[in-house]
Amino acid sequence: MRQAAARVTAPPVTATPSAPLRTADFDFDLPDALIAQAPARPRDTARLLVVRPDGVADAGIRALPDLLRPGDVMVVNDTRVIPARLRARRGQARIEVMLNRAEDGGVWQALVRNARRLREGDTIVIEGAEDCTATVLGAPEDGAVLLDFGRDPAVLARALATAGEIPLPPYIARPDGPRPEDAVDYQPIFAARPGAVAAPTASLHFTEQLLWAIADRGVTRATVTLHVGAGTFLPMRGDDPAAHRLHAEWGEVSPEAAATINAAREAGGRVVAIGTTALRLLESAVDEAGRIQPFRGLTDIFLLPGHRFRSADLLMTNFHLPRSTLFMLVCAFAGTERMKAAYAHAVAEGYRFYSYGDASLLERAP
């Protein structure tokens, strides 16, 4: 995967001196019983909470075609989750490696548990795939390290196939590791380009039948790629969201996708981002006039209240963790007080939260 030099960072957060953003402002009570441990079956039988400026409405995923309009364009992320969690050894010491982002020439950025044990030049051996080794390049920084797996990509590909695990989020309880069905359940229907270590979970709700119904409604589809990194699992540290930095992720908006999105908007259609990953990439590629430009490179854009959205009119997304960067994102998109009220309604009505849970459809705040 060759990366261009493009890199996008969110603009400074707009906040008045008297009311700065605080992480604690994005907290809410969530009973453990509402954390989904398995998806709805079939996928499109999950619930859907519609959040508009005038209130909320309870619906189901199968109502999505009726909630969209002819001429709208739905933007989906075609990244494919890889079995990125590996067990490894450095001598007698055992370590856990989470591949995060591919660099050039067989090098991967990885998050490593007990990374402080590693030194530049160390060699680690992948357990269960002993012919696969990696050399540590440089000293670990914030738990991240560069690992050189060599020039033959087939060696690492075999190791992932035989010894890798699907990196389920920590809130999905799997004491004995992922189940066989997780390899299918945690893979979106749009998955095509391998490279993600976490699923764009809004896409988990789609079925072929639902896609046919959306197409029959007159909604077009544009496909983009954002390889979701392991940083999506990392907690917010500190009480100043503006000081938080996301790990950069690789994304691409092709000229064809940009043209499809721009044509729909110019014809009066709405841009519907399927998932926060699609939205983050669109906001990385949009210009001041609201047109999507082709994009290929890294983005660590962090969308907080105060950000002016230019790319999407609606956002379909799952329900997110308290105090998380993603809950802050939906508050930025649809309004903080509105999203706090919507989440309180979701908790009261027993909606299922997180990756395997239900979804929401948000209209952008004026």
N, C-alpha and C positions, 0 to 999 in steps of 0.2 A: 504494500500500500504506500504509494508515494504522495507526500504531503506538500502542498504549495505553501508559500510564505504567509498567506492570508491568516490573520488572527484577529478576532473581534472580542473586545472587552466591553462590558456594560458601561454606559456613561455614569457620571456621579449621581448618587441618589439625591433626589430633591426632597429636603426635609427642613422645616423651619427650626431655628435654634431652640424654640420653646418646646418643640415636640419631636425630638429625634426618634428614629426607629429603634426599637428594642426587641431582642429575641423573645422576651417574655410576653410581648404584646401579641404574639402569634401562638400562644399556648391554648389548649382546650382539653377538656376531660374526654377520654375515650376508653370505654370499657374494653378489656382484653377480649371479651366474647365476640366483639364486632370485627376483630382482625381475621380476615378470611384465610383459611388454611388450604383451600382447594377452590378451583373456579366453578362457576355455574356450568351446568351441562344440560343442553347444549350451550355453547358460549354466548349466544345471543338471547338467552333467557335471563340475563342479569338485569338488575333494575337501573334506571336512569333518572337522575334528578335534574330537572331543567331549571336553571337559575337565570331569571330575567330581572331587569331593573324594577319591575313591579311586584316581584315575589318569586316563589318557587312552585314547581308543579311536579308531582310524582308520575313517572312514566316507566317504560321499559326500553331496552335496547332496540327491540323490534319496531318501536315507534319512530326511530331515527329518520327513516325516509320521509315521514310526514312532517317532521320538524325542520327539514331542509327544503329549499326551494329550487325549482328548475333554474339552471344557470349558475348555481353555487358551484364552487370547486372545493373538493375535499383533499387535503394535503396529508399524505401518510409517509411514515418512515419505514424504509425497506431493510433496515439493518437486521442482521441475523445473530442471535445469541450463540456464542461459542462456549464449549465446556472449559472455562477459563481458570477454574480453581485446580491447582496442582499441589501435590505433596512432594517435598524435595528434601535432600540431605546435603549438608556441607560437612564432610567428615562424618562424625557421629551425631552432630546436631541436626534435628529435624526442624524444618521450616515450612510454612504455608505460603504459597505464591498465588497471587491473583493477577493474571495478565490484565493490563489496563488499556494500553494503546500501542499499536504497531508503529514502529519507526522504519527507517530504511535498512536494508541489508541484514534482515534477520534479527534486528534489535527490537525489544519490547520494553516499554515502561511498565513496571509491575509494582503493585503494592504487596509488601512482604511483612508478614507477622514476625516479630522479633528481628526487624531489619537491622537493628544495631549490632547484631552478631556478624554481619557481613562486612567485608573489606574489599576495596578495589583489587581485582585480580583473582578473587576467590572463584572456585568452580563449584557449582551445585549440580546434583544428579537428580533427575526426576524419578520418583518411586513408581514402579510399575511400568516404566519405560526407560530402562537403564542405559540405552544407547543415546538418550537425549540428555545433553548437558548444556549448561549455560555459564558464561563468564560474567562476573560482576564488573560493570563499567562505572567507575567513580564511586564516591561515598553516597550512602542512602541519604535522602532529604525528605523529611516529613513522612517517613514510612515508604517512600517511593524510591525505586532504584531502576537503573537501566541494565537489562540482561541481554547478552549476545548469545543467541541460539545457533549461530553459524549461518552459512550462506544457503544451505539446502533446506527449503521450507518444508519438504516432505517429512523430515525428521520430527519437527515440532508437530506437524499435522497428525502424524501417527501417534505421538505421545498424547495429544489432546483426545484423540479417538479412543485410546485404550486406557488412559489414566486420568483424564480430565473429568471434572464434575461441573454440571450446570450450577452457576453461582447464584443460588436462590437467596433472596434477601434474608437477613437474620431474624425477621419477625415471622417467617414461615417456618414452623417447628418441624425439623427433620433431624432428630437425634442420631439416626443411623445414616444420614446422608440423603440426597435426593432420591425420590422414588422413580421407577421407570417411566411412569406417566408424566412426570414433571418435564421430561425432555420434549414432550409434545405440548403439554399445557402451557409451558413458559415460552413458547415460540409463536410469534404472531403470524397470521395468515399472509402478511405482506413480506415476510422474511425472505431475503434473497442474497444480500451481501454480507458475508461473515465478518464479524469484528466487534460486536457488542458484548459486554459482560453483564448487562442488565437489559431486560425487555422494555420496549416502549409499551407500557401496560395497557394504555387505552386501546391499542390495536388487538389485544387479546379477546375482545368481545365480538369480533367480526367473523362471519361465516360466508360461504359462497352465496347462500340464499339471500342474506342481507345485502351483499354487494350487488347482486342482480336487482334487488328492489330499489336500491339507491340509484343505480344506473337508469332504471326505468323511470325514476322520478325526474330525470334530466340533469342529474348532478355529475359533473366530470371529476376526474381524479388526477392528481399530480403526485409523483413519487420523488421523495428526497431521501438522503441518507445522513443520519447522525449516529455514529458508533458510540452508544452509551457507555460511559466509563464506570469504574468501580467507585469513583468519588460520589456517585449518587447515593451510596449507602452511608457515607460519612456524616456524623452528627455535626450540627452547628456548634462551634466553640465560641464561648463568650457571649456577651449580651449586646454586641454592636454588629448587626447584620452587615452594615456597610464595610466592616473590616474583614468579612469572610471572603475567601477566594475559592473558586471552583477549579478542579482539575480540568485542563483543556481537553476537549474532545474533537475528533476529526469528523468533518461533515462536508457534504457536497449538495449543491443545488445546480442541476445541469441547466444549460441554456434552454433546453426543451421544457423542463419543468417551470422555469421562470416565465417562459412565454405563455404557457398554459394558464398559470396563475394570473398573470397580468391581463391576459385576454378576457378571462372571466370577470375580473373586477371592472375592466373598462366597459364591459357589456352590462354592468349593473348587478353582477352576482356577488355573493359573499365568499370570503375565504374562511374555510373551516379547518382549523388545525386539529389533527387527530393526535393528541398527546402533547405534553409539555416539551418533549424532545423536538417535535416538528415545529412548535412555536418558537423555541429558542433558536433553531436554525433559521427560520424565516426572519426573526428579528436581527439575526446576524447578517442577513443578506439584503435587507430592505434599505432603500435610500430615503432621503429626506422627503421626497415626493410620494412615498408610499409604493414605489415600484420595486419588485423583486429583481435583484441582479444575480447573475450566475456567481456561484461561490464555491470555492474548493480550498479547504485548509482547516486550521484549528480555531475553535471558539471556546472561550471561558465566560461568555456573557452570563451575568447574574441579574435576573429581572426582579426588582423590588418595587414596592409602592413608590410612586413618583416617576416611574418610567413611562414614557409616552409610546404606546404601541402604534405601529404603522402598518403591520403586515396582515393580521388576522382579525376577523370580525367575531368568530365563535371559536371556542376551545372545548373539545371533548377530552376529559381526563378522569382518572380514578380519584379516589379520596386519599389524601396524603397525611403524613405524620404531623403531630403537633410540633411546633417550633422548627419545622423543616424548611429548607430552601424552596421546596416545591409548594408548600402551603403559602409561603410568602409570594411566590409567583402567581398563584391563582388570585390572591388578594390584590396583587398589582393589576391583574387583568380585569377583574370583575368588581373590585372595590372591597376594602377590608371589612367594613361592617356588614356588607351584604354577604360575604363569604362566611363570616363568623355566624351569622344567622342561618345560612344554608347548612353549615356543618352541624349546628345545634339541631336543626330539623332532621338531618340525616341520622344523627345519633338517636334522637327520640323515636324515629321510625324504623330503627334497626337495619339501616343500610350496612352493607359489608365493606370494610375498608382495605386499602392498600392493593398490592399487585394482583391478587386473585379476587378482588372485591368488585363492587358495583362501580358505576361511572356517573359523571355529571356532564351536562352540556351547558356551558357558560356563555352568555352574551357579554361582549366587551362593555365595560363601563363607559359612559359618555366622557 
